[in-house]
Structures are given as structure tokens and as C-alpha cells.
Amino acid sequence: MAPDLAVILPRVLIVSRRTVRKNKFVDFVGEYHLDLIVGYGAAPVIVPRVSGVHMLLDSFEPIHGVLLCEGEDIDPSLYDAELSHFSQQELDEIRKLHAGDTAIDREKDSIELRLAKLCLERNIPYLGICRGSQVLNVACGGTLYQDIEKELSKQTDSGRENRVVQMNYENYDGHRHVVRVVENTPLYEWFKESLDSGKMEISVNSYHHQGVKRLAQRFVPMAFAPDGLVEGFYDRDAYNPEEGKFIMGLQFHPERMRSEESDGFDYPGCAAAYKEFVKAVRAYEKKLNGSRNVAMALKFDREAEKRRRSILRSFSVAKNIYTAGSDTISAQESELEAGAEFLEANTALSVQQENRLKQVGATVRNASAYINRLKMNEERQKAARAVMGKMSIKQLSDLVSFYHEMGQLSSQVLEMKLKVLMNEVVHV
Ligand SMILES: N[C@@H](CCC(=O)NCCCC(=O)O)C(=O)O
């Protein structure tokens, strides 16, 4: 069971985050993400955010999906050409308040932006949660607020009632704020039975202080916070999980919207983003393998045809030599190889094939070995017939059913081995 699953499950890449444990760096990924990916039928592959990995992403192929989630702030120089509009005092305040986030991890930025761009180039399913949604927007040319509280609240004239607390360190996991869900979007479909009547609102968690400022052109918003911040978006033209299409970003964490006591989700729709994402990942893998198999089959066909031609050519040269005498052999020896190899490898030829080969002169090289093998076969058959002639009907019918059973068994095992081999070839 295990080897089959290992071959079948599609792979979702997730980049780790760095922290310090017992005086040394360790890499981690939140288990809620991993559990959901496994639960819906894909294999999470953790890409460590260690130096140099951004140059080694080819080694993580095949990639059937990418899930990017939490982490430090994205380096503002990656999305904001004019850099800091903040005074030194403001920057110090931001760093003090969000100390865990404001240390930038350039290696992670670099790995994640490369992965996001790869997904966009190849239409690999991508789910961005929180920082992952910010990475997606930046990869597509959008920009971010470097600090929502300082920038968005400055812009919001409408006053305090629209202000949103995005980070509440006093009530970290219990904190929620409302978002307005946009109709006719996947998010609406997933949460529609939970929307407050007429209000189109759900309450979401929040663990960020950066956020989408200018949404990249290709995206459609799926939810807004009361201060206008985009809380979810997707590429409508690249959305069809059944066909392997999924490019989406969520600023909140549906995987983490759970009751403290029971660990149960706040809404039945919470796991849907993961479910639909993995659905797309699985469909993408199928599509990819399908087209690879066709490409492999075409390659095999072309190679077989090439081989067939060289064998034919070899036989025709052999025929000419046979008809004309043996003087010219050395000049054409290399062309004879294919035919000779073919004869060596195929002892079980039909009488018709054998006559045809003799006729075209294929006995010129290795003829004695070939004839010896044929003779040996004939002798073995003669001996077997003699033994069987002496056996009883019961013994003979036992022998028949034994070989029948063995035949069935070996074709089953052969089929399995070919399947494994085919998968290995496809995954090379
Ligand atoms: N630094 C970014 C992204 C923050 C982020 O990824 N938050 C989720 C992690 C929550 C946790 O570590 O508990 C920002 O602040 O916008």
C-alpha cells in the first residue's frame, strides 16, 4: 500500500519559517496547514528557508502545488520603489510593536517569490495564507502597506468606527474582526450558509500588520475589512479546481479559526480553501502526468521506429552481401550490428521470421550461435515431450493448472513492475 501511495500523491511545496529554539535556528511550518494538506490527499514537501535553497528549487520537482503561509515582513524594497514614508520615530514604533515580524528574512522572500512566479508561469495551483497572499500580490506587481495601522488609518477620514484591530497581542488567537464577503466569488460559495442575513459578513482572525495596498490587476477581491483592506482575492480566469486551476490569497487564517476548547472550526466553510486547493493540485498532477505520458509514448514510438529502420537497413545490407559474395563485409560491418544484435536478443522467432531472415542473409554474422540456440530449443522440446508422454492424465492436468496459475501470477507481478517502472520514468 505505502509504495503505491508514495507514487500517487501529488506534492505541495511549503516554505518553512525560521525560529530560535535552545540557542539555535530551527525551521518550522504550522501543523494545521500540514494536517489539512495531508487530510485532503496531497503530500506536503517542506522547503527549508536555508541559504542557497532559492537556487535549488529544481530539485523539488515535480511541483503540483504551492502553499505559502506565515512569516516575517516582506522586504518593502520588493514592492515599494520610494521606500519609507515613515519618520525614524514611526519606524521605531512599528519595530517595537511588531518585533517578531519586522526582522526581514531575505532568503525566505527570495524562495517564496521564485515559487510564486513559477506557479504563475506554469499555472501551478497556489494558495497564499496571510504572508503568502502578500507574496502573491507582490509577485504580480501589486504593492503592500508597510504598516496598516499607520498608513490606512491615516487615510481613513471616516474616523474610528471603521478602524480595524489587525493584531491583538492580548487576545492573539481569540481576536476576530468582521469582513464583508463579495458575492459570486469562491469565498462566498464556501461561507454562504454562515453569512449573517443580508449583511454578507463573517468574523475572521488576524495576525498581520502589512496588507494589500494596490491589488495586482489580475486579481478580483473576495472580501473587505471595514477599513477597506482587501482580505481575500483570486484570479477569476485561473479558477477551476476540477481542472487544476487555483490562484488565491487569503489575508486571514481559516485553518486557525477554531474554538479554543474543541479545536472545531468557527464555520463549516473554514477548511474549504484547503479542500478546493488540494482538489486543484490533484487535477493538476493528473493533467501533468497525462501530458508527460503522451510525450513519453511519442518518444518511445520515435525511438522504436528509429531502431526498426536501422534493423531493416542492417538486413538489407546483409542480403546484398549474401547475394554479392563476402568481399565487402568490412566496409559495411557497422551497419550489420543492429541486425546481429536483434538476432541475438530474439531467439523465439517464428518459422516465417526465421526463413525471412535467412533469405535476407542475416546468417552472415553470429549465425552459428543462433542456429545452436534453435537446435537447443528443439532438443529441449523433444525431451519434454518424451517425459510428458510417460505421464498420467492426472499428472498432466496438474501440470497444466500449475503452469496456468504461474502464468497468471507472473503476468500480475510483471504488470505491477511495469507500472512502477513507468512511474519512475515519468517522475525522472
Ligand atoms: N509579517 C507579515 C505576515 C505576518 C504573518 O504571516 N502572520 C501569520 C503568523 C502568525 C503567527 O506567527 O502566529 C505581516 O505582519 O503582515
The ligand as an ORCA input file, in Angstrom:
! r2SCAN-3c Opt
* xyz 0 1
  N       4.719     39.811      8.608
  C       3.553     39.850      7.837
  C       2.914     38.494      7.794
  C       2.505     38.039      9.142
  C       2.087     36.586      9.193
  O       2.459     35.767      8.403
  N       1.274     36.286     10.197
  C       0.832     34.991     10.448
  C       1.665     34.342     11.505
  C       1.026     34.323     12.775
  C       1.896     33.719     13.850
  O       3.099     33.621     13.705
  O       1.308     33.379     14.860
  C       2.582     40.870      8.384
  O       2.670     41.210      9.553
  O       1.744     41.313      7.607
*
